[in-house]
Each structure stands twice: as C-alpha cells, then as structure tokens.
Amino acid sequence: MDEQASSSSSSATDDSPSSSLLLIPKLPNDVSLQCIARVPRFYHSNLSLVSKSWRSILRSPLFFSTRSNLNCTQHLLFINIRIHNSSFKWFSLDFHSHNSTNPKNPKSLSPVPPIPIQSIGSAYAVIGPKIFVIGGSISDIPSSNVWVFDSRFNKWEIGPKMRIGREFAAAGVINGKIYVLGGCLIDSWAKSTNWAEMFDPLVGNWTPIPSPVDVREKWMHGSAILENKIYAMADRGGVVFDPGESTWGYVSSELDLGWRGRAAVVDGILFCYDYLGKIRGFDERECLWKELKGVENDLPKFLCGATMANVGGNLCVVWEGKGTGKQMEISCAEIEICKDSRGELWGSIIWSQVILVIPSRSSIVHCLAVGL
C-alpha cells in the first residue's frame, strides 16, 4: 500500500513541470515561448547560452512557427561568392544586426558553412527557411544533386535528386513547389521527357512536367516568378510556364530586350540592371520597362556584377565595387520602392555600404533572401 502511494506520488511529481523544466521561472512555457520568440534574431546566440532548454527551444520548429504567427519574422540576405574563380563561399547578412565596432559600416556579414560539394552553374530556390542549390556542373558533368541549407540550424543536407543532371537551369517557387526548366542538352528520351521538373516538399520527390518540343532551350541565363508564372530567359528569347493552367508560352519581345542579368521581383515589378548602367523595372501588365528614379545620385554610375533580391518587400542590390591591389569590395544597398500617381517607379535608399572585402578576381554568384 505504501509502495503504491509512493509510486503514485512519484508519478504525479514527474508529470508536473518543475522549476528546472520551466523556460522562465513562474511562467507557463507557452507564455515564455512567446516572450522569447519576440527577441530579435541578432540576440539568439546569446539566448542559447542561458540554458539547455533555451538552446533546445531556439532550434525547434515550434519556435520558428511561433515567430511567424507573431509576425516577428526577420530577413537575412544570403550571398554566394566565387573566390579566385575556383572555390565558393557563402555569407549571410542580418538586416536587423548592428556592428557597434564600426559605426560607418553598421551592417556586417557572417560566414556560412561551405556547401559539401561545389558546382558551377547551379540554380537556386527558397522555401521557408531553406535554400535549395539545384544541379550545376561538377568536373564538367551536369549534376542532378540538390543541396539544402536550413538557415534555422546553419547546416547543409543532401536533398532528393532530380531525374536528370542540369547546369544553368531556371528555377522558381510557386505555391510552395519548386519548378526547374532547362539546363540540359536534349540528346536523349529521358532528357526530353524531363526537360522541366517539379519538386513538392510534401511528397519529397521530383516529377516531370510535360513541355512542347519548341520551348526546350538548353541554357537559361535568368528566371523570375511573375503573376504565379515562371519566366525563364534563354540564349534566344525566353519561355513562360503557368503551373495553374499547365500552359506554355513565350516572353514578350519587350521583356526580352530589357532583361539583363539576375533580376528580382518587388510588388509585381521585375527589376534588373541594364547595360546602360540603370536599374529598370518591368511591369508585366503594361508590358513596359521603366527606369527606377531617385537613386541615380546615391549609387555608383556602374554596378559591376549586380544581382538583386526582394528582402522583406524592399529591393536589395549587391555589386562588385572598387578594390586596391589584391582586394576588391562587395557593396550592398537596400532600396524602398514606390509607384507615383503617373505610374513612375521611384526608389529611396535606406542604407548603402561596403559589406565585404574579398580577393581580386572574385565575383558574386547569387543572392537570396530568407525569412526567419
């Protein structure tokens, strides 16, 4: 009888949260979680030192979903740099960070673990906190590998392989699914059938997308999502795929003539940097390119190697700046975009600075925005 009572008492004690299991003493854990989730991400490394339970919760999916529900998501810009035309290095820029040791350059980059297997000509996509590095050439052979970087845990993992190898393909995300077009020479039945593929993370594998023969270009030099359609620019013209309607088409000649380099979409407008040294935006509904005004006096005349990303609704531009001797600078600017009553595009620079100094003969490969 005493043994049963003792057992019952022990069970009751085990089921009751003790003070050592509470995230914050005298507060329920669900309340504590909401308090911790409101802390800016810049301080999370310090929070992880408080206790094992805090370190555990900071790495849990529940923590990130709570931040999202509380509208506390913060944005990071991930930048891929090719050093000396050989190795690749990744960096992240926290837009809420502040470098107190250098007031003139308050934004600073943090290194990201290197990707396990490096390739040239990969495509990129972002779903939630994960960056997908798709295909690319390894020893001059197109790869079907997909590497996934989980920015919550700062680590790489191998993802489901594509059905065929690709390099310089187009990629984009629509309704939580990744679409990949081209990047392969149509010299076999398998490559022809799988010229376009789709990855559904809920299913976990790639499936082919039927495509007409006349759209199957090999190389794609740019891609973007507009109006829930993926636009892929080829060596000659470009194609448009609408997953909702399962229809294919061609990009307009107006878009083709103005699209140069790596672009980004902000508020339904596709922005890119043209050969005349200007940032322009393409309004698909008007089928018209317009110069982004208001930034010409605050940016260099030419933005060498410029690439762009939509970071929290603002246009972020990263470019290769001047250097001295064996080094060169990487600069970045965050631009707020608006459209006036006449439909003209205007930009206002929020901040602009040098964010990285790297060896000369290096180059920017890509940049992507992730919300955490």
Salt bridges, closest charged atoms under 4 A:
ASP94 OD2 - ARG41 NH1 3.92
ASP150 OD2 - ARG152 NH2 2.77
GLU157 OE2 - LYS130 NZ 3.93
ASP187 OD1 - LYS191 NZ 3.35
GLU197 OE2 - ARG166 NH2 2.73
GLU217 OE1 - ARG236 NH2 3.28
GLU227 OE2 - ARG285 NE 3.27
ASP274 OD2 - ARG280 NE 2.44
ASP283 OD2 - LYS339 NZ 3.13
GLU286 OE1 - LYS290 NZ 3.18
GLU291 OE2 - LYS278 NZ 3.64
GLU344 OE1 - LYS293 NZ 3.56
